[in-house]
Each structure stands twice: as structure tokens, then as C-alpha cells.
Amino acid sequence: MAGPEESLEDVRRAIDAVDVQVVGLLAERERLVRRAASFKKDEQGVRAPARVEQVIEKVRALAGERNASPEVVERVYRAMITAFIELELTEHREST
């Protein structure tokens, strides 16, 4: 991290740059979620609660390795997974 001369604007610019990367990664994750959805036969396959918990366990561990808050990472991932499940369910309903 930079020294005391760093300003709030500097930090905000850095956050904006990270947001560009995060949105790009979300777009890639969505592309993969859509591919995975094509293999799922029903709503239970889309919801896959055991898989959700597996992902949460993995990202909490990753958060710990990266000095991030496991609680914050879990909350973000649960919200993201919920949004992707809703997307998959909508597509699944439209294709049947």
C-alpha cells in the first residue's frame, strides 16, 4: 500500500480499477454458469445445495489465505450464487 500521501481519490481510482476486473470475472463466471446449466435436468440440479456449500467452504478458505474476511466473502458469494441460480432457473423454465 502507498504511503501517507495517498488520497481518498487515489484509493477510489484503485477501487474503480478493481471493479473493472471484478465485472470481467463475473461475466466469465456467468458464461461458465450458462454452460453448466445445459447439463442440469431439473430445478434441484440447478439449486444444488451441496455444491453451494462446497463452493462456500472453498472460498472461505481462499479468503483466509488472502487475508480477506471469510464472512464478507461468504456473504458476497451467497448473493452471487443466488443471482446465478435465479438466472439458471429462468433459462431452464424458458427452455422447457
C-alpha positions as a Markdown table, in Angstrom:
| # | Residue | x | y | z |
|---|---|---|---|---|
| 1 | Met | 0.0 | 0.0 | 0.0 |
| 2 | Ala | 1.2 | 3.5 | -0.7 |
| 3 | Gly | 2.4 | 6.0 | 1.9 |
| 4 | Pro | 0.6 | 8.7 | 3.7 |
| 5 | Glu | 0.5 | 10.9 | 0.6 |
| 6 | Glu | -2.2 | 8.6 | -0.8 |
| 7 | Ser | -5.5 | 10.3 | -1.0 |
| 8 | Leu | -9.1 | 9.1 | -0.9 |
| 9 | Glu | -9.3 | 9.8 | -4.6 |
| 10 | Asp | -6.3 | 7.6 | -5.2 |
| 11 | Val | -8.0 | 4.8 | -3.3 |
| 12 | Arg | -11.3 | 5.3 | -5.2 |
| 13 | Arg | -9.4 | 5.1 | -8.5 |
| 14 | Ala | -7.8 | 1.9 | -7.4 |
| 15 | Ile | -11.3 | 0.5 | -6.4 |
| 16 | Asp | -12.7 | 1.5 | -9.8 |
| 17 | Ala | -9.9 | -0.4 | -11.5 |
| 18 | Val | -10.6 | -3.5 | -9.3 |
| 19 | Asp | -14.3 | -3.2 | -10.2 |
| 20 | Val | -13.4 | -3.4 | -13.9 |
| 21 | Gln | -11.6 | -6.7 | -13.2 |
| 22 | Val | -14.4 | -8.0 | -10.9 |
| 23 | Val | -17.1 | -7.3 | -13.5 |
| 24 | Gly | -15.0 | -9.0 | -16.2 |
| 25 | Leu | -14.6 | -12.1 | -13.9 |
| 26 | Leu | -18.4 | -12.1 | -13.2 |
| 27 | Ala | -19.0 | -12.1 | -16.9 |
| 28 | Glu | -16.7 | -15.1 | -17.3 |
| 29 | Arg | -18.4 | -16.9 | -14.4 |
| 30 | Glu | -21.8 | -16.2 | -15.9 |
| 31 | Arg | -20.6 | -17.7 | -19.2 |
| 32 | Leu | -19.5 | -20.9 | -17.3 |
| 33 | Val | -22.7 | -21.0 | -15.3 |
| 34 | Arg | -24.7 | -20.9 | -18.5 |
| 35 | Arg | -22.6 | -23.8 | -19.9 |
| 36 | Ala | -23.1 | -25.8 | -16.7 |
| 37 | Ala | -26.8 | -25.1 | -16.8 |
| 38 | Ser | -27.1 | -27.0 | -20.1 |
| 39 | Phe | -26.1 | -30.2 | -18.2 |
| 40 | Lys | -28.7 | -29.8 | -15.5 |
| 41 | Lys | -32.0 | -31.6 | -15.9 |
| 42 | Asp | -34.3 | -30.0 | -13.3 |
| 43 | Glu | -34.6 | -27.3 | -10.7 |
| 44 | Gln | -33.0 | -29.4 | -8.0 |
| 45 | Gly | -29.9 | -29.8 | -10.3 |
| 46 | Val | -29.9 | -26.0 | -10.7 |
| 47 | Arg | -30.1 | -25.3 | -7.0 |
| 48 | Ala | -27.6 | -28.0 | -6.0 |
| 49 | Pro | -27.4 | -27.1 | -2.3 |
| 50 | Ala | -24.5 | -29.5 | -1.6 |
| 51 | Arg | -22.5 | -27.8 | -4.4 |
| 52 | Val | -23.3 | -24.3 | -3.0 |
| 53 | Glu | -21.9 | -25.3 | 0.4 |
| 54 | Gln | -18.8 | -26.8 | -1.3 |
| 55 | Val | -18.1 | -23.5 | -3.0 |
| 56 | Ile | -18.7 | -21.6 | 0.2 |
| 57 | Glu | -16.3 | -23.7 | 2.1 |
| 58 | Lys | -13.7 | -23.3 | -0.6 |
| 59 | Val | -14.0 | -19.5 | -0.9 |
| 60 | Arg | -13.9 | -19.1 | 2.9 |
| 61 | Ala | -10.6 | -20.9 | 2.9 |
| 62 | Leu | -9.3 | -18.8 | 0.0 |
| 63 | Ala | -10.3 | -15.7 | 1.9 |
| 64 | Gly | -8.3 | -16.8 | 4.9 |
| 65 | Glu | -5.3 | -17.4 | 2.6 |
| 66 | Arg | -5.6 | -13.9 | 1.1 |
| 67 | Asn | -6.2 | -12.0 | 4.3 |
| 68 | Ala | -9.8 | -11.3 | 3.4 |
| 69 | Ser | -12.7 | -11.5 | 5.7 |
| 70 | Pro | -14.2 | -15.1 | 5.3 |
| 71 | Glu | -17.6 | -13.7 | 6.5 |
| 72 | Val | -17.6 | -10.9 | 3.9 |
| 73 | Val | -16.5 | -13.3 | 1.1 |
| 74 | Glu | -19.2 | -15.8 | 2.1 |
| 75 | Arg | -21.9 | -13.2 | 2.1 |
| 76 | Val | -20.8 | -11.9 | -1.4 |
| 77 | Tyr | -20.6 | -15.4 | -2.7 |
| 78 | Arg | -24.1 | -16.4 | -1.4 |
| 79 | Ala | -25.6 | -13.3 | -3.0 |
| 80 | Met | -23.8 | -14.0 | -6.3 |
| 81 | Ile | -24.7 | -17.7 | -6.3 |
| 82 | Thr | -28.4 | -16.8 | -5.6 |
| 83 | Ala | -28.4 | -14.4 | -8.5 |
| 84 | Phe | -26.8 | -17.0 | -10.8 |
| 85 | Ile | -29.3 | -19.7 | -9.6 |
| 86 | Glu | -32.2 | -17.3 | -10.5 |
| 87 | Leu | -30.7 | -16.8 | -13.9 |
| 88 | Glu | -30.3 | -20.5 | -14.5 |
| 89 | Leu | -33.9 | -21.2 | -13.3 |
| 90 | Thr | -35.3 | -18.6 | -15.6 |
| 91 | Glu | -33.4 | -20.1 | -18.6 |
| 92 | His | -34.3 | -23.6 | -17.6 |
| 93 | Arg | -38.0 | -22.7 | -17.4 |
| 94 | Glu | -37.9 | -20.9 | -20.7 |
| 95 | Ser | -36.2 | -23.9 | -22.4 |
| 96 | Thr | -38.8 | -26.4 | -21.2 |
